[in-house]
């Protein structure tokens, strides 16, 4: 059994979805691990990870609209020390996930036809995000 670990850095330009599926495919191919499990973990509390449709960008627009309605950015939050967008970002992160596990079979991510892996940035300002990858197989 082998373990491979890598750190990815993703720069964001504010709220939105940042697909990095191709980075994961390259990583899995570079490890030479045929079958296993890839764990993806984001080291932040104001963004999250999603497996979501990557064929129609309207899906991401609708998700952004949905989250902005259920978690509005206003000044009614107690936690304001990092800006008015920070507490809503923490709430959105708690409603989604900070890690994903994807089986690897025959050197490939076992994603569905229209699935992609996204960093879901919840903050309004640009950020540098750190993602850890751990492949065991």
PLY file of the C-alpha trace (Angstrom):
ply
format ascii 1.0
element vertex 137
property float x
property float y
property float z
element edge 136
property int vertex1
property int vertex2
end_header
0.00 0.00 0.00
1.35 3.42 -0.97
0.55 6.92 0.31
1.07 10.02 -1.78
0.51 13.55 -0.49
0.47 16.82 -2.40
-0.47 20.43 -1.72
-2.41 22.47 -4.29
-2.74 26.25 -4.20
-5.78 27.84 -5.81
-6.11 31.58 -6.19
-9.65 32.92 -6.15
-11.05 36.22 -7.39
-13.97 36.30 -4.98
-17.16 34.32 -4.53
-17.67 31.57 -7.04
-16.75 28.09 -8.19
-13.21 27.20 -9.22
-12.99 23.83 -10.94
-9.75 21.93 -10.43
-10.70 18.46 -11.72
-7.91 18.52 -14.32
-5.32 19.14 -11.55
-6.60 16.06 -9.73
-6.45 13.93 -12.88
-2.82 15.00 -13.45
-1.97 14.25 -9.84
-3.52 10.77 -9.90
-1.71 9.97 -13.16
1.61 11.13 -11.71
1.37 8.79 -8.70
1.13 5.56 -10.69
-1.39 4.23 -8.11
-3.88 2.12 -10.07
-6.63 1.67 -7.47
-7.20 3.54 -4.24
-8.91 6.45 -2.54
-8.19 10.13 -3.06
-8.99 12.44 -0.16
-9.21 16.15 -0.92
-9.15 18.56 2.01
-9.33 22.37 2.03
-7.49 24.03 4.93
-9.86 26.96 5.42
-13.12 27.74 7.22
-14.55 30.22 4.73
-14.59 28.12 1.55
-15.55 24.54 0.79
-15.34 21.70 -1.72
-18.11 20.39 -3.96
-18.67 17.72 -6.55
-21.04 19.40 -8.97
-22.15 19.50 -12.59
-19.51 20.92 -14.90
-21.49 20.98 -18.17
-23.81 23.95 -17.60
-22.52 27.08 -15.83
-26.10 28.01 -14.94
-25.86 25.41 -12.18
-23.11 27.41 -10.47
-25.06 30.67 -10.94
-28.15 29.13 -9.36
-26.13 27.74 -6.45
-24.52 31.13 -5.80
-27.96 32.77 -5.87
-29.38 30.14 -3.52
-26.58 30.51 -0.96
-26.75 34.31 -1.08
-30.48 34.12 -0.29
-30.23 31.68 2.61
-27.06 33.30 4.03
-27.16 37.01 3.22
-24.20 39.32 3.70
-25.42 41.92 6.11
-24.23 43.50 9.31
-26.42 41.46 11.66
-23.69 38.97 12.57
-21.75 39.26 15.81
-18.49 38.12 14.20
-17.36 41.12 12.09
-13.61 41.28 12.79
-12.65 39.98 9.33
-15.30 41.83 7.32
-19.01 41.57 6.63
-18.54 38.65 4.24
-16.64 36.46 6.72
-19.41 35.15 8.97
-21.67 34.33 6.00
-18.68 32.47 4.52
-18.33 30.41 7.71
-22.03 29.52 7.63
-21.88 28.48 3.95
-18.80 26.39 4.68
-20.61 24.63 7.53
-23.49 23.77 5.17
-21.20 22.20 2.59
-17.97 20.26 3.17
-14.25 20.75 3.60
-13.21 17.29 2.41
-14.14 14.84 -0.31
-13.21 11.21 -0.94
-13.14 9.85 -4.48
-12.36 6.26 -5.43
-9.60 5.71 -7.98
-10.06 2.81 -10.36
-7.66 1.93 -13.19
-5.75 5.21 -12.70
-8.93 7.31 -13.04
-11.20 9.32 -10.76
-14.53 7.52 -10.69
-16.56 10.64 -11.37
-19.87 10.67 -13.21
-20.13 12.04 -16.74
-21.03 15.61 -15.74
-19.24 15.80 -12.40
-16.39 18.15 -11.62
-14.53 19.02 -8.43
-14.80 22.62 -7.30
-13.41 24.93 -4.69
-16.45 26.93 -3.60
-15.15 30.35 -2.52
-17.49 32.07 -0.07
-15.52 35.29 0.51
-15.93 38.39 -1.67
-12.24 39.30 -1.86
-9.54 37.27 -3.64
-7.86 34.58 -1.52
-5.07 32.04 -1.85
-6.49 28.66 -0.84
-4.55 25.58 0.19
-5.83 22.11 -0.64
-4.22 18.88 0.55
-4.44 15.73 -1.53
-3.87 12.28 -0.03
-3.96 9.22 -2.26
-3.74 5.77 -0.75
-3.73 2.60 -2.77
0 1
1 2
2 3
3 4
4 5
5 6
6 7
7 8
8 9
9 10
10 11
11 12
12 13
13 14
14 15
15 16
16 17
17 18
18 19
19 20
20 21
21 22
22 23
23 24
24 25
25 26
26 27
27 28
28 29
29 30
30 31
31 32
32 33
33 34
34 35
35 36
36 37
37 38
38 39
39 40
40 41
41 42
42 43
43 44
44 45
45 46
46 47
47 48
48 49
49 50
50 51
51 52
52 53
53 54
54 55
55 56
56 57
57 58
58 59
59 60
60 61
61 62
62 63
63 64
64 65
65 66
66 67
67 68
68 69
69 70
70 71
71 72
72 73
73 74
74 75
75 76
76 77
77 78
78 79
79 80
80 81
81 82
82 83
83 84
84 85
85 86
86 87
87 88
88 89
89 90
90 91
91 92
92 93
93 94
94 95
95 96
96 97
97 98
98 99
99 100
100 101
101 102
102 103
103 104
104 105
105 106
106 107
107 108
108 109
109 110
110 111
111 112
112 113
113 114
114 115
115 116
116 117
117 118
118 119
119 120
120 121
121 122
122 123
123 124
124 125
125 126
126 127
127 128
128 129
129 130
130 131
131 132
132 133
133 134
134 135
135 136
